[in-house]
Amino acid sequence: MAEDPVICTCLDMCKSEIVGAIREKKCKTVEEVGDEIEAGAVCGSCIDDIQEILDEENA
């Protein structure tokens, strides 16, 4: 598995970019991530993955 896997395929956005936005913008929900960087806001197939990252970061 890639060290920095693509999470949002619509926007070709890697995990590190999503983690960075969560930390920098203090995102607590998938909707906040979508508002900030649009990940999860196009087709929605990565919402579960983004939620998992949010759970890890905000634990």
N, CA, C, O and CB atoms as a CASP TS submission, in Angstrom:
PFRMAT TS
TARGET T0000
AUTHOR 0000-0000-0000
METHOD Language model
MODEL 1
PARENT N/A
ATOM      1  N   MET     1       0.841  -1.193   0.000  1.00  0.00           N
ATOM      2  CA  MET     1       0.000   0.000   0.000  1.00  0.00           C
ATOM      3  C   MET     1       0.881   1.250   0.000  1.00  0.00           C
ATOM      4  O   MET     1       1.939   1.282   0.629  1.00  0.00           O
ATOM      5  CB  MET     1      -0.954   0.002   1.225  1.00  0.00           C
ATOM      6  N   ALA     2       0.429   2.264  -0.709  1.00  0.00           N
ATOM      7  CA  ALA     2       1.191   3.504  -0.807  1.00  0.00           C
ATOM      8  C   ALA     2       1.291   4.184   0.555  1.00  0.00           C
ATOM      9  O   ALA     2       0.385   4.096   1.384  1.00  0.00           O
ATOM     10  CB  ALA     2       0.547   4.451  -1.828  1.00  0.00           C
ATOM     11  N   GLU     3       2.408   4.859   0.761  1.00  0.00           N
ATOM     12  CA  GLU     3       2.604   5.575   2.024  1.00  0.00           C
ATOM     13  C   GLU     3       1.621   6.730   2.167  1.00  0.00           C
ATOM     14  O   GLU     3       1.181   7.045   3.273  1.00  0.00           O
ATOM     15  CB  GLU     3       4.037   6.098   2.120  1.00  0.00           C
ATOM     16  N   ASP     4       1.279   7.356   1.051  1.00  0.00           N
ATOM     17  CA  ASP     4       0.344   8.479   1.052  1.00  0.00           C
ATOM     18  C   ASP     4      -0.738   8.193   0.012  1.00  0.00           C
ATOM     19  O   ASP     4      -0.719   8.755  -1.083  1.00  0.00           O
ATOM     20  CB  ASP     4       1.078   9.839   0.751  1.00  0.00           C
ATOM     21  N   PRO     5      -1.679   7.317   0.359  1.00  0.00           N
ATOM     22  CA  PRO     5      -2.671   6.884  -0.625  1.00  0.00           C
ATOM     23  C   PRO     5      -3.623   7.997  -1.041  1.00  0.00           C
ATOM     24  O   PRO     5      -3.926   8.909  -0.271  1.00  0.00           O
ATOM     25  CB  PRO     5      -3.462   5.731  -0.076  1.00  0.00           C
ATOM     26  N   VAL     6      -4.083   7.894  -2.282  1.00  0.00           N
ATOM     27  CA  VAL     6      -5.115   8.799  -2.770  1.00  0.00           C
ATOM     28  C   VAL     6      -6.419   8.406  -2.090  1.00  0.00           C
ATOM     29  O   VAL     6      -6.835   7.250  -2.162  1.00  0.00           O
ATOM     30  CB  VAL     6      -5.243   8.748  -4.339  1.00  0.00           C
ATOM     31  N   ILE     7      -7.053   9.347  -1.442  1.00  0.00           N
ATOM     32  CA  ILE     7      -8.321   9.112  -0.748  1.00  0.00           C
ATOM     33  C   ILE     7      -9.475   9.592  -1.617  1.00  0.00           C
ATOM     34  O   ILE     7     -10.436   8.854  -1.838  1.00  0.00           O
ATOM     35  CB  ILE     7      -8.343   9.829   0.629  1.00  0.00           C
ATOM     36  N   CYS     8      -9.387  10.810  -2.105  1.00  0.00           N
ATOM     37  CA  CYS     8     -10.429  11.384  -2.950  1.00  0.00           C
ATOM     38  C   CYS     8      -9.972  11.277  -4.407  1.00  0.00           C
ATOM     39  O   CYS     8      -9.153  12.068  -4.875  1.00  0.00           O
ATOM     40  CB  CYS     8     -10.726  12.878  -2.554  1.00  0.00           C
ATOM     41  N   THR     9     -10.516  10.287  -5.109  1.00  0.00           N
ATOM     42  CA  THR     9     -10.082  10.073  -6.495  1.00  0.00           C
ATOM     43  C   THR     9     -10.602  11.153  -7.440  1.00  0.00           C
ATOM     44  O   THR     9      -9.953  11.448  -8.443  1.00  0.00           O
ATOM     45  CB  THR     9     -10.546   8.709  -6.980  1.00  0.00           C
ATOM     46  N   CYS    10     -11.741  11.742  -7.147  1.00  0.00           N
ATOM     47  CA  CYS    10     -12.271  12.802  -8.004  1.00  0.00           C
ATOM     48  C   CYS    10     -11.305  13.985  -8.106  1.00  0.00           C
ATOM     49  O   CYS    10     -11.135  14.575  -9.173  1.00  0.00           O
ATOM     50  CB  CYS    10     -13.622  13.279  -7.472  1.00  0.00           C
ATOM     51  N   LEU    11     -10.682  14.315  -6.987  1.00  0.00           N
ATOM     52  CA  LEU    11      -9.771  15.461  -6.939  1.00  0.00           C
ATOM     53  C   LEU    11      -8.311  15.047  -6.850  1.00  0.00           C
ATOM     54  O   LEU    11      -7.428  15.894  -6.716  1.00  0.00           O
ATOM     55  CB  LEU    11     -10.114  16.343  -5.766  1.00  0.00           C
ATOM     56  N   ASP    12      -8.051  13.720  -6.925  1.00  0.00           N
ATOM     57  CA  ASP    12      -6.700  13.175  -6.817  1.00  0.00           C
ATOM     58  C   ASP    12      -6.014  13.703  -5.548  1.00  0.00           C
ATOM     59  O   ASP    12      -4.870  14.156  -5.588  1.00  0.00           O
ATOM     60  CB  ASP    12      -5.866  13.536  -8.075  1.00  0.00           C
ATOM     61  N   MET    13      -6.735  13.635  -4.428  1.00  0.00           N
ATOM     62  CA  MET    13      -6.254  14.179  -3.168  1.00  0.00           C
ATOM     63  C   MET    13      -5.770  13.062  -2.248  1.00  0.00           C
ATOM     64  O   MET    13      -6.501  12.112  -1.969  1.00  0.00           O
ATOM     65  CB  MET    13      -7.354  14.995  -2.484  1.00  0.00           C
ATOM     66  N   CYS    14      -4.534  13.190  -1.783  1.00  0.00           N
ATOM     67  CA  CYS    14      -3.914  12.177  -0.935  1.00  0.00           C
ATOM     68  C   CYS    14      -4.275  12.374   0.538  1.00  0.00           C
ATOM     69  O   CYS    14      -4.754  13.430   0.952  1.00  0.00           O
ATOM     70  CB  CYS    14      -2.399  12.205  -1.108  1.00  0.00           C
ATOM     71  N   LYS    15      -4.029  11.336   1.294  1.00  0.00           N
ATOM     72  CA  LYS    15      -4.326  11.359   2.731  1.00  0.00           C
ATOM     73  C   LYS    15      -3.637  12.520   3.427  1.00  0.00           C
ATOM     74  O   LYS    15      -4.240  13.183   4.271  1.00  0.00           O
ATOM     75  CB  LYS    15      -3.906  10.048   3.381  1.00  0.00           C
ATOM     76  N   SER    16      -2.373  12.774   3.080  1.00  0.00           N
ATOM     77  CA  SER    16      -1.632  13.847   3.756  1.00  0.00           C
ATOM     78  C   SER    16      -2.287  15.210   3.554  1.00  0.00           C
ATOM     79  O   SER    16      -2.248  16.050   4.453  1.00  0.00           O
ATOM     80  CB  SER    16      -0.193  13.892   3.250  1.00  0.00           C
ATOM     81  N   GLU    17      -2.886  15.441   2.392  1.00  0.00           N
ATOM     82  CA  GLU    17      -3.561  16.710   2.136  1.00  0.00           C
ATOM     83  C   GLU    17      -4.809  16.846   3.008  1.00  0.00           C
ATOM     84  O   GLU    17      -5.112  17.927   3.514  1.00  0.00           O
ATOM     85  CB  GLU    17      -3.935  16.829   0.648  1.00  0.00           C
ATOM     86  N   ILE    18      -5.521  15.746   3.175  1.00  0.00           N
ATOM     87  CA  ILE    18      -6.724  15.756   4.001  1.00  0.00           C
ATOM     88  C   ILE    18      -6.360  15.929   5.463  1.00  0.00           C
ATOM     89  O   ILE    18      -6.999  16.700   6.179  1.00  0.00           O
ATOM     90  CB  ILE    18      -7.529  14.467   3.804  1.00  0.00           C
ATOM     91  N   VAL    19      -5.330  15.214   5.911  1.00  0.00           N
ATOM     92  CA  VAL    19      -4.863  15.354   7.292  1.00  0.00           C
ATOM     93  C   VAL    19      -4.416  16.795   7.538  1.00  0.00           C
ATOM     94  O   VAL    19      -4.724  17.369   8.583  1.00  0.00           O
ATOM     95  CB  VAL    19      -3.700  14.362   7.587  1.00  0.00           C
ATOM     96  N   GLY    20      -3.704  17.370   6.600  1.00  0.00           N
ATOM     97  CA  GLY    20      -3.246  18.750   6.739  1.00  0.00           C
ATOM     98  C   GLY    20      -4.400  19.725   6.903  1.00  0.00           C
ATOM     99  O   GLY    20      -4.345  20.630   7.735  1.00  0.00           O
ATOM    100  N   ALA    21      -5.442  19.535   6.108  1.00  0.00           N
ATOM    101  CA  ALA    21      -6.609  20.416   6.207  1.00  0.00           C
ATOM    102  C   ALA    21      -7.328  20.228   7.537  1.00  0.00           C
ATOM    103  O   ALA    21      -7.763  21.202   8.151  1.00  0.00           O
ATOM    104  CB  ALA    21      -7.577  20.154   5.049  1.00  0.00           C
ATOM    105  N   ILE    22      -7.452  18.990   7.981  1.00  0.00           N
ATOM    106  CA  ILE    22      -8.111  18.717   9.262  1.00  0.00           C
ATOM    107  C   ILE    22      -7.369  19.416  10.391  1.00  0.00           C
ATOM    108  O   ILE    22      -7.984  20.028  11.265  1.00  0.00           O
ATOM    109  CB  ILE    22      -8.185  17.198   9.529  1.00  0.00           C
ATOM    110  N   ARG    23      -6.052  19.320  10.367  1.00  0.00           N
ATOM    111  CA  ARG    23      -5.246  19.934  11.432  1.00  0.00           C
ATOM    112  C   ARG    23      -5.241  21.450  11.333  1.00  0.00           C
ATOM    113  O   ARG    23      -5.412  22.144  12.335  1.00  0.00           O
ATOM    114  CB  ARG    23      -3.815  19.413  11.379  1.00  0.00           C
ATOM    115  N   GLU    24      -5.047  21.961  10.132  1.00  0.00           N
ATOM    116  CA  GLU    24      -4.925  23.406   9.937  1.00  0.00           C
ATOM    117  C   GLU    24      -6.248  24.139  10.148  1.00  0.00           C
ATOM    118  O   GLU    24      -6.291  25.204  10.763  1.00  0.00           O
ATOM    119  CB  GLU    24      -4.402  23.695   8.547  1.00  0.00           C
ATOM    120  N   LYS    25      -7.319  23.553   9.629  1.00  0.00           N
ATOM    121  CA  LYS    25      -8.627  24.208   9.688  1.00  0.00           C
ATOM    122  C   LYS    25      -9.487  23.718  10.848  1.00  0.00           C
ATOM    123  O   LYS    25     -10.620  24.168  11.023  1.00  0.00           O
ATOM    124  CB  LYS    25      -9.365  23.990   8.391  1.00  0.00           C
ATOM    125  N   LYS    26      -8.938  22.784  11.646  1.00  0.00           N
ATOM    126  CA  LYS    26      -9.651  22.246  12.818  1.00  0.00           C
ATOM    127  C   LYS    26     -10.995  21.608  12.435  1.00  0.00           C
ATOM    128  O   LYS    26     -11.991  21.780  13.138  1.00  0.00           O
ATOM    129  CB  LYS    26      -9.884  23.362  13.848  1.00  0.00           C
ATOM    130  N   CYS    27     -11.012  20.878  11.323  1.00  0.00           N
ATOM    131  CA  CYS    27     -12.236  20.222  10.852  1.00  0.00           C
ATOM    132  C   CYS    27     -12.639  19.100  11.797  1.00  0.00           C
ATOM    133  O   CYS    27     -11.797  18.339  12.275  1.00  0.00           O
ATOM    134  CB  CYS    27     -12.043  19.671   9.428  1.00  0.00           C
ATOM    135  N   LYS    28     -13.912  19.011  12.053  1.00  0.00           N
ATOM    136  CA  LYS    28     -14.466  17.970  12.918  1.00  0.00           C
ATOM    137  C   LYS    28     -15.429  17.048  12.175  1.00  0.00           C
ATOM    138  O   LYS    28     -15.744  15.965  12.667  1.00  0.00           O
ATOM    139  CB  LYS    28     -15.176  18.603  14.097  1.00  0.00           C
ATOM    140  N   THR    29     -15.900  17.461  11.001  1.00  0.00           N
ATOM    141  CA  THR    29     -16.859  16.655  10.251  1.00  0.00           C
ATOM    142  C   THR    29     -16.426  16.528   8.794  1.00  0.00           C
ATOM    143  O   THR    29     -15.609  17.305   8.299  1.00  0.00           O
ATOM    144  CB  THR    29     -18.266  17.270  10.338  1.00  0.00           C
ATOM    145  N   VAL    30     -16.994  15.530   8.121  1.00  0.00           N
ATOM    146  CA  VAL    30     -16.742  15.346   6.691  1.00  0.00           C
ATOM    147  C   VAL    30     -17.206  16.580   5.923  1.00  0.00           C
ATOM    148  O   VAL    30     -16.561  16.997   4.961  1.00  0.00           O
ATOM    149  CB  VAL    30     -17.458  14.073   6.162  1.00  0.00           C
ATOM    150  N   GLU    31     -18.311  17.155   6.342  1.00  0.00           N
ATOM    151  CA  GLU    31     -18.839  18.349   5.684  1.00  0.00           C
ATOM    152  C   GLU    31     -17.857  19.523   5.781  1.00  0.00           C
ATOM    153  O   GLU    31     -17.686  20.273   4.820  1.00  0.00           O
ATOM    154  CB  GLU    31     -20.187  18.739   6.302  1.00  0.00           C
ATOM    155  N   GLU    32     -17.217  19.676   6.939  1.00  0.00           N
ATOM    156  CA  GLU    32     -16.228  20.744   7.093  1.00  0.00           C
ATOM    157  C   GLU    32     -15.030  20.508   6.189  1.00  0.00           C
ATOM    158  O   GLU    32     -14.495  21.456   5.615  1.00  0.00           O
ATOM    159  CB  GLU    32     -15.773  20.850   8.551  1.00  0.00           C
ATOM    160  N   VAL    33     -14.603  19.264   6.054  1.00  0.00           N
ATOM    161  CA  VAL    33     -13.500  18.939   5.136  1.00  0.00           C
ATOM    162  C   VAL    33     -13.919  19.311   3.711  1.00  0.00           C
ATOM    163  O   VAL    33     -13.147  19.929   2.977  1.00  0.00           O
ATOM    164  CB  VAL    33     -13.115  17.413   5.225  1.00  0.00           C
ATOM    165  N   GLY    34     -15.134  18.937   3.322  1.00  0.00           N
ATOM    166  CA  GLY    34     -15.638  19.268   1.990  1.00  0.00           C
ATOM    167  C   GLY    34     -15.712  20.757   1.747  1.00  0.00           C
ATOM    168  O   GLY    34     -15.385  21.230   0.658  1.00  0.00           O
ATOM    169  N   ASP    35     -16.139  21.500   2.756  1.00  0.00           N
ATOM    170  CA  ASP    35     -16.218  22.960   2.633  1.00  0.00           C
ATOM    171  C   ASP    35     -14.836  23.578   2.454  1.00  0.00           C
ATOM    172  O   ASP    35     -14.671  24.536   1.699  1.00  0.00           O
ATOM    173  CB  ASP    35     -16.903  23.563   3.865  1.00  0.00           C
ATOM    174  N   GLU    36     -13.849  23.029   3.148  1.00  0.00           N
ATOM    175  CA  GLU    36     -12.496  23.602   3.124  1.00  0.00           C
ATOM    176  C   GLU    36     -11.700  23.215   1.876  1.00  0.00           C
ATOM    177  O   GLU    36     -11.072  24.068   1.249  1.00  0.00           O
ATOM    178  CB  GLU    36     -11.736  23.163   4.355  1.00  0.00           C
ATOM    179  N   ILE    37     -11.729  21.913   1.513  1.00  0.00           N
ATOM    180  CA  ILE    37     -10.874  21.466   0.412  1.00  0.00           C
ATOM    181  C   ILE    37     -11.618  20.661  -0.653  1.00  0.00           C
ATOM    182  O   ILE    37     -10.992  20.145  -1.579  1.00  0.00           O
ATOM    183  CB  ILE    37      -9.746  20.639   0.957  1.00  0.00           C
ATOM    184  N   GLU    38     -12.927  20.546  -0.539  1.00  0.00           N
ATOM    185  CA  GLU    38     -13.806  19.880  -1.489  1.00  0.00           C
ATOM    186  C   GLU    38     -13.697  18.355  -1.506  1.00  0.00           C
ATOM    187  O   GLU    38     -14.447  17.701  -2.230  1.00  0.00           O
ATOM    188  CB  GLU    38     -13.527  20.396  -2.843  1.00  0.00           C
ATOM    189  N   ALA    39     -12.787  17.778  -0.732  1.00  0.00           N
ATOM    190  CA  ALA    39     -12.692  16.318  -0.670  1.00  0.00           C
ATOM    191  C   ALA    39     -13.985  15.763  -0.090  1.00  0.00           C
ATOM    192  O   ALA    39     -14.470  16.241   0.935  1.00  0.00           O
ATOM    193  CB  ALA    39     -11.465  15.868   0.181  1.00  0.00           C
ATOM    194  N   GLY    40     -14.535  14.757  -0.746  1.00  0.00           N
ATOM    195  CA  GLY    40     -15.782  14.160  -0.294  1.00  0.00           C
ATOM    196  C   GLY    40     -17.024  14.865  -0.786  1.00  0.00           C
ATOM    197  O   GLY    40     -18.137  14.395  -0.551  1.00  0.00           O
ATOM    198  N   ALA    41     -16.856  15.981  -1.462  1.00  0.00           N
ATOM    199  CA  ALA    41     -18.000  16.779  -1.884  1.00  0.00           C
ATOM    200  C   ALA    41     -18.364  16.589  -3.356  1.00  0.00           C
ATOM    201  O   ALA    41     -19.306  17.217  -3.840  1.00  0.00           O
ATOM    202  CB  ALA    41     -17.721  18.227  -1.623  1.00  0.00           C
ATOM    203  N   VAL    42     -17.634  15.735  -4.075  1.00  0.00           N
ATOM    204  CA  VAL    42     -17.935  15.554  -5.495  1.00  0.00           C
ATOM    205  C   VAL    42     -18.849  14.345  -5.658  1.00  0.00           C
ATOM    206  O   VAL    42     -20.057  14.506  -5.837  1.00  0.00           O
ATOM    207  CB  VAL    42     -16.627  15.376  -6.329  1.00  0.00           C
ATOM    208  N   CYS    43     -18.292  13.138  -5.598  1.00  0.00           N
ATOM    209  CA  CYS    43     -19.142  11.950  -5.779  1.00  0.00           C
ATOM    210  C   CYS    43     -19.523  11.296  -4.451  1.00  0.00           C
ATOM    211  O   CYS    43     -20.518  10.575  -4.373  1.00  0.00           O
ATOM    212  CB  CYS    43     -18.430  10.931  -6.659  1.00  0.00           C
ATOM    213  N   GLY    44     -18.730  11.550  -3.409  1.00  0.00           N
ATOM    214  CA  GLY    44     -19.047  11.026  -2.084  1.00  0.00           C
ATOM    215  C   GLY    44     -18.497   9.646  -1.775  1.00  0.00           C
ATOM    216  O   GLY    44     -18.706   9.139  -0.673  1.00  0.00           O
ATOM    217  N   SER    45     -17.800   9.025  -2.715  1.00  0.00           N
ATOM    218  CA  SER    45     -17.324   7.660  -2.462  1.00  0.00           C
ATOM    219  C   SER    45     -16.228   7.594  -1.403  1.00  0.00           C
ATOM    220  O   SER    45     -15.963   6.517  -0.869  1.00  0.00           O
ATOM    221  CB  SER    45     -16.813   7.054  -3.745  1.00  0.00           C
ATOM    222  N   CYS    46     -15.593   8.702  -1.091  1.00  0.00           N
ATOM    223  CA  CYS    46     -14.497   8.696  -0.114  1.00  0.00           C
ATOM    224  C   CYS    46     -14.944   9.160   1.278  1.00  0.00           C
ATOM    225  O   CYS    46     -14.113   9.301   2.175  1.00  0.00           O
ATOM    226  CB  CYS    46     -13.365   9.584  -0.605  1.00  0.00           C
ATOM    227  N   ILE    47     -16.229   9.396   1.463  1.00  0.00           N
ATOM    228  CA  ILE    47     -16.726   9.924   2.739  1.00  0.00           C
ATOM    229  C   ILE    47     -16.354   9.021   3.912  1.00  0.00           C
ATOM    230  O   ILE    47     -15.936   9.515   4.959  1.00  0.00           O
ATOM    231  CB  ILE    47     -18.241  10.097   2.683  1.00  0.00           C
ATOM    232  N   ASP    48     -16.501   7.711   3.752  1.00  0.00           N
ATOM    233  CA  ASP    48     -16.151   6.795   4.841  1.00  0.00           C
ATOM    234  C   ASP    48     -14.666   6.873   5.178  1.00  0.00           C
ATOM    235  O   ASP    48     -14.288   6.822   6.348  1.00  0.00           O
ATOM    236  CB  ASP    48     -16.525   5.357   4.469  1.00  0.00           C
ATOM    237  N   ASP    49     -13.820   6.997   4.148  1.00  0.00           N
ATOM    238  CA  ASP    49     -12.381   7.110   4.382  1.00  0.00           C
ATOM    239  C   ASP    49     -12.041   8.421   5.081  1.00  0.00           C
ATOM    240  O   ASP    49     -11.202   8.448   5.981  1.00  0.00           O
ATOM    241  CB  ASP    49     -11.614   7.005   3.061  1.00  0.00           C
ATOM    242  N   ILE    50     -12.683   9.494   4.672  1.00  0.00           N
ATOM    243  CA  ILE    50     -12.451  10.787   5.324  1.00  0.00           C
ATOM    244  C   ILE    50     -12.910  10.734   6.777  1.00  0.00           C
ATOM    245  O   ILE    50     -12.242  11.274   7.659  1.00  0.00           O
ATOM    246  CB  ILE    50     -13.187  11.921   4.570  1.00  0.00           C
ATOM    247  N   GLN    51     -14.041  10.089   7.031  1.00  0.00           N
ATOM    248  CA  GLN    51     -14.524   9.953   8.405  1.00  0.00           C
ATOM    249  C   GLN    51     -13.523   9.177   9.251  1.00  0.00           C
ATOM    250  O   GLN    51     -13.287   9.525  10.408  1.00  0.00           O
ATOM    251  CB  GLN    51     -15.894   9.255   8.430  1.00  0.00           C
ATOM    252  N   GLU    52     -12.939   8.138   8.689  1.00  0.00           N
ATOM    253  CA  GLU    52     -11.932   7.348   9.409  1.00  0.00           C
ATOM    254  C   GLU    52     -10.713   8.210   9.753  1.00  0.00           C
ATOM    255  O   GLU    52     -10.174   8.115  10.856  1.00  0.00           O
ATOM    256  CB  GLU    52     -11.499   6.124   8.566  1.00  0.00           C
ATOM    257  N   ILE    53     -10.285   9.044   8.814  1.00  0.00           N
ATOM    258  CA  ILE    53      -9.158   9.946   9.063  1.00  0.00           C
ATOM    259  C   ILE    53      -9.537  10.959  10.143  1.00  0.00           C
ATOM    260  O   ILE    53      -8.736  11.244  11.034  1.00  0.00           O
ATOM    261  CB  ILE    53      -8.735  10.675   7.756  1.00  0.00           C
ATOM    262  N   LEU    54     -10.735  11.496  10.069  1.00  0.00           N
ATOM    263  CA  LEU    54     -11.207  12.432  11.097  1.00  0.00           C
ATOM    264  C   LEU    54     -11.204  11.768  12.476  1.00  0.00           C
ATOM    265  O   LEU    54     -10.769  12.365  13.461  1.00  0.00           O
ATOM    266  CB  LEU    54     -12.627  12.942  10.754  1.00  0.00           C
ATOM    267  N   ASP    55     -11.686  10.550  12.532  1.00  0.00           N
ATOM    268  CA  ASP    55     -11.717   9.836  13.820  1.00  0.00           C
ATOM    269  C   ASP    55     -10.310   9.654  14.390  1.00  0.00           C
ATOM    270  O   ASP    55     -10.105   9.793  15.596  1.00  0.00           O
ATOM    271  CB  ASP    55     -12.395   8.463  13.656  1.00  0.00           C
ATOM    272  N   GLU    56      -9.343   9.343  13.527  1.00  0.00           N
ATOM    273  CA  GLU    56      -7.955   9.185  13.961  1.00  0.00           C
ATOM    274  C   GLU    56      -7.380  10.508  14.448  1.00  0.00           C
ATOM    275  O   GLU    56      -6.724  10.561  15.489  1.00  0.00           O
ATOM    276  CB  GLU    56      -7.097   8.628  12.821  1.00  0.00           C
ATOM    277  N   GLU    57      -7.623  11.555  13.708  1.00  0.00           N
ATOM    278  CA  GLU    57      -7.042  12.863  14.019  1.00  0.00           C
ATOM    279  C   GLU    57      -7.695  13.531  15.224  1.00  0.00           C
ATOM    280  O   GLU    57      -7.030  14.258  15.962  1.00  0.00           O
ATOM    281  CB  GLU    57      -7.156  13.770  12.820  1.00  0.00           C
ATOM    282  N   ASN    58      -8.961  13.298  15.426  1.00  0.00           N
ATOM    283  CA  ASN    58      -9.683  13.976  16.509  1.00  0.00           C
ATOM    284  C   ASN    58      -9.926  13.088  17.715  1.00  0.00           C
ATOM    285  O   ASN    58     -10.741  13.412  18.578  1.00  0.00           O
ATOM    286  CB  ASN    58     -11.000  14.488  16.002  1.00  0.00           C
ATOM    287  N   ALA    59      -9.217  11.966  17.776  1.00  0.00           N
ATOM    288  CA  ALA    59      -9.384  11.029  18.895  1.00  0.00           C
ATOM    289  C   ALA    59      -8.865  11.625  20.195  1.00  0.00           C
ATOM    290  O   ALA    59      -8.925  10.976  21.239  1.00  0.00           O
ATOM    291  CB  ALA    59      -8.662   9.710  18.602  1.00  0.00           C
TER
END
